[in-house]
Amino acid sequence: MKKPPHIPVLLKEVMEQISPKDGGIYVDGTFGAGGYSRAALQAADCKVYAIDRDPDAIANGQALVEEFDGRLKLLHGTFGKMKELLNDEEIEHVDGVMLDIGVSSMQIDQAERGFSFQKDGALDMRMSQNGLSAADVVNKYGEKELADIIYLYGEERYSRRIAAAIVSRRRERAFSTTLDLADVIRSVVPHKKDDIDPATRTFQALRIYVNDELEQLRSGLSGAEALLNHGGRMAVVSFHSLEDRIVKTFISEKSGKTARPSRYLPDVQETVATLKPLTKKPIVPSSQECLENPRARSARLRSAERL
């Protein structure tokens, strides 16, 4: 059997949470290299509808479709529209939804896609390969807009300094490559030897903004909730605090809990619960997995069951 090109993060744990059953219908909302889809199809005689906005992922996944003889159906689109995509397939309810949020390893490894600040490539970052690019944002947006994007989506404390440096440099020539932008960021952000690369948070912010990732996540969670059968489960792997916070808040609210007026008071039940949390705290990768796959280090898995 051909080995998948990339290692799915928290694969064993995601399968334990979803628990595929014979005859079940499952959604892999972030197909990528197909790791979660493959595992679900191997675990049970089920059907998987896999979604990806990247046309390359859809094209590369055709071999997996043939391997599983019709039990895998690829859908080109965003997981934020999973309910509409599944309804177009005349599927109203499913038994499980798997989501692995953010950029895929394949996209990072392709320098020409512009996601990595460690490899030189076009300043692109578009998962769908169309629409607004990172270069459009960096070269055309005003200084305040840039600072707000970098602060909001990258949680970068030096956002104003970085935005000013970008605007100053682009007066001389426009940004066109990833390393060009990364070098400008590094020139104005203090950096210690053991810290993450100074460009990390700004690249994250641009990627999230260009791909509207946080709104996609909110829509995807709502779509999953609406699609799940009674007893159906969703498992969501996120990689940074912005994503994890959205997932945690969504599951908490849908479990019928509202924010406490005081941490010393109990949670207040005010709404009808539609989800039951299955993970009180997020599941994190083992030290062995982090050793074998460094990209797993920041992963967090949360899951819930439909009531």
C-alpha positions in Angstrom: 0.0 0.0 0.0 1.3 3.4 -0.9 2.4 5.4 2.1 0.6 8.8 2.5 3.0 11.7 1.9 2.4 13.3 5.2 1.6 12.2 8.8 -1.9 13.1 10.0 -1.7 14.7 13.5 -3.4 12.9 16.4 -4.7 10.3 14.0 -5.2 7.6 16.6 -7.0 9.9 18.9 -9.3 11.4 16.2 -10.3 7.9 15.2 -11.0 7.0 18.9 -13.3 10.0 19.2 -15.1 9.5 15.9 -15.3 5.7 16.3 -16.3 4.8 12.7 -19.0 2.2 12.3 -20.0 -0.1 9.5 -22.7 1.6 7.4 -21.9 5.0 8.8 -21.4 8.3 6.9 -18.5 10.6 7.8 -17.2 13.9 6.7 -13.5 14.8 6.4 -13.8 18.5 6.2 -10.1 19.1 5.5 -9.0 16.3 3.2 -5.4 17.4 2.5 -3.4 14.2 1.8 -6.4 12.1 2.9 -4.9 10.7 6.2 -8.1 10.9 8.3 -10.3 9.7 5.4 -8.1 6.7 4.8 -8.1 5.8 8.5 -11.9 6.0 8.8 -12.4 3.9 5.6 -9.9 1.3 6.9 -11.6 1.2 10.4 -15.1 0.4 9.1 -17.2 -0.4 6.0 -18.4 3.2 5.9 -18.6 6.1 3.4 -16.6 9.3 3.7 -17.4 12.6 2.0 -14.1 14.6 1.9 -13.9 18.3 1.4 -11.0 20.5 0.3 -10.8 24.0 -1.3 -7.4 23.3 -2.8 -7.8 21.9 -6.4 -4.4 20.1 -6.0 -5.7 18.1 -3.0 -8.8 17.1 -5.0 -6.7 16.0 -8.0 -4.2 14.1 -5.8 -7.0 12.3 -4.0 -8.4 10.5 -7.0 -6.1 7.6 -6.4 -7.6 7.2 -2.9 -11.1 7.3 -4.4 -10.2 4.4 -6.7 -8.5 2.5 -3.9 -11.7 2.4 -1.8 -14.0 1.6 -4.7 -16.6 4.3 -4.3 -16.7 4.6 -0.5 -14.8 8.0 -0.7 -16.4 11.0 -2.5 -14.3 14.2 -2.9 -16.1 17.5 -2.8 -14.3 20.7 -4.0 -15.2 23.6 -1.7 -14.7 25.0 1.8 -15.6 23.0 4.9 -17.5 26.2 6.1 -20.1 25.2 3.5 -20.2 21.5 4.4 -23.9 21.5 5.1 -24.6 22.9 1.6 -22.1 20.6 0.0 -23.5 17.5 1.7 -27.1 18.6 0.9 -26.1 18.8 -2.8 -25.2 15.1 -2.5 -28.6 14.5 -0.9 -27.1 13.8 2.5 -28.9 15.4 5.4 -27.3 13.7 8.3 -23.9 12.1 9.1 -22.4 10.1 11.9 -19.2 12.0 12.3 -17.2 15.1 11.2 -13.4 15.4 11.3 -11.6 18.7 11.0 -7.9 19.5 10.9 -7.7 23.3 10.9 -5.2 25.5 9.1 -2.6 25.0 6.4 -1.6 21.5 5.3 1.9 20.1 5.3 1.7 19.7 1.5 0.9 23.4 1.1 3.8 24.4 3.4 6.2 22.2 1.6 5.4 23.7 -1.8 7.5 26.9 -1.8 5.6 28.3 -4.8 2.4 28.4 -2.7 3.9 31.1 -0.5 3.0 29.7 2.9 6.5 29.3 4.3 8.9 32.0 5.4 11.8 29.4 5.3 11.6 28.8 1.5 11.5 31.5 -1.1 8.4 31.6 -3.2 5.6 33.8 -4.5 3.8 35.7 -1.8 0.5 34.0 -2.3 -1.0 31.9 0.6 -4.3 31.2 -1.2 -5.5 27.7 -0.3 -8.1 27.8 -3.1 -5.6 29.3 -5.6 -7.9 32.1 -6.5 -9.0 35.5 -5.1 -7.1 37.9 -2.9 -3.4 37.0 -2.3 -1.0 37.8 0.5 0.9 40.1 -1.9 -2.3 42.0 -2.6 -2.8 42.6 1.2 0.9 43.5 1.8 1.2 45.9 -1.1 -2.2 47.6 -1.1 -3.6 47.8 2.4 -3.1 50.9 4.6 -0.7 50.8 7.5 -3.5 50.7 10.1 -5.3 47.9 8.3 -2.1 45.9 8.1 -1.3 46.5 11.8 -4.8 45.4 12.8 -4.6 42.2 10.7 -1.2 41.3 12.1 -2.4 41.9 15.7 -5.8 40.3 15.5 -4.9 37.2 13.6 -1.3 36.8 14.6 -1.4 38.1 18.2 1.8 39.9 17.3 2.8 42.5 19.9 5.0 44.4 17.3 2.2 44.7 14.7 2.4 48.4 14.4 6.2 48.3 14.0 5.9 45.6 11.3 3.2 47.4 9.4 5.2 50.6 9.4 8.2 48.8 8.1 6.2 47.1 5.3 4.7 50.4 4.1 8.0 52.1 4.2 9.8 49.4 2.2 7.0 49.1 -0.4 7.5 52.7 -1.4 10.7 51.6 -3.0 9.4 48.4 -4.6 6.5 46.1 -4.1 6.8 42.8 -2.2 6.6 39.7 -4.4 8.3 36.9 -2.5 8.1 35.3 0.9 11.7 35.7 1.9 11.6 39.4 1.0 8.7 40.0 3.4 10.3 37.8 6.1 13.5 39.7 6.0 11.8 43.0 6.5 9.9 41.6 9.5 13.0 40.2 11.0 14.8 43.5 10.7 12.3 45.2 13.1 11.3 42.5 15.5 13.6 41.7 18.5 14.6 38.1 18.5 16.3 35.7 20.9 18.1 32.6 19.8 15.5 30.2 21.2 12.4 32.1 20.2 10.2 31.3 17.2 11.1 33.0 14.0 10.0 36.7 14.1 8.1 36.2 10.9 5.9 33.4 12.3 3.0 35.4 13.6 2.8 37.8 10.7 2.7 35.0 8.2 0.1 33.2 10.3 -2.0 36.4 10.3 -1.8 37.0 6.6 -2.7 33.3 5.9 -5.7 33.4 8.2 -6.9 36.7 6.7 -6.4 35.7 3.0 -8.3 32.5 3.5 -10.9 33.8 6.0 -10.0 30.8 8.2 -11.7 31.8 11.4 -15.1 32.5 9.8 -14.7 29.3 7.9 -14.2 27.5 11.2 -17.3 29.1 12.8 -19.4 28.2 9.8 -17.9 24.7 9.7 -18.7 24.0 13.4 -22.3 25.1 12.9 -22.6 23.0 9.8 -21.2 20.0 11.6 -23.7 20.4 14.5 -26.6 20.7 12.0 -25.5 17.6 10.1 -24.7 15.2 12.9 -27.2 12.4 13.8 -28.1 11.8 17.4 -25.0 10.3 18.9 -22.8 11.5 16.0 -19.5 13.0 16.9 -17.2 15.9 15.7 -13.5 15.9 16.3 -11.6 19.1 15.7 -7.8 19.5 15.7 -6.5 23.1 15.9 -3.0 24.5 16.0 -3.1 27.9 17.7 -5.0 29.7 20.4 -7.4 31.6 18.1 -8.7 28.4 16.6 -8.8 26.5 19.9 -10.7 29.3 21.6 -13.4 29.3 18.9 -13.8 25.5 19.1 -13.9 25.5 23.0 -16.4 28.4 23.1 -18.7 26.8 20.5 -18.8 23.4 22.2 -19.3 25.1 25.6 -22.2 27.2 24.3 -23.8 24.3 22.5 -23.6 22.2 25.6 -26.0 24.7 27.2 -23.5 26.6 29.3 -23.1 30.4 29.4 -20.2 32.4 30.7 -20.0 32.6 34.4 -20.5 36.1 35.9 -17.9 35.1 38.4 -15.4 32.2 38.4 -16.6 31.4 41.9 -20.2 30.7 40.7 -21.3 27.5 38.9 -22.1 27.4 35.2 -25.6 28.5 34.4 -27.8 26.3 32.2 -29.9 28.7 30.1 -30.2 27.1 26.6 -31.2 23.7 25.4 -28.0 21.6 24.9 -27.3 20.2 21.5 -23.8 18.9 22.1 -22.1 16.9 24.9 -18.4 17.7 25.3 -16.3 14.5 25.1 -13.0 16.2 26.1 -13.0 18.4 29.2 -9.5 19.5 28.3 -8.0 19.3 24.8 -6.1 16.1 23.9 -2.5 16.9 23.0 0.1 14.8 21.1 2.4 12.4 22.9 6.0 13.3 23.3 6.7 10.5 20.8 4.4 11.9 18.2 6.0 15.4 18.6 9.4 13.8 18.2 8.4 12.0 15.0 6.3 14.9 13.6 7.4 18.3 15.0 4.4 20.0 13.3 2.2 18.2 15.8 3.6 20.1 18.8 1.0 22.8 19.0 -2.0 20.6 18.1 -5.1 20.5 20.3 -8.0 18.1 19.8 -11.5 18.7 21.1 -14.6 16.6 20.4 -18.3 16.6 21.1 -21.3 14.3 20.6 -24.7 15.4 19.2 -27.6 15.1 21.6 
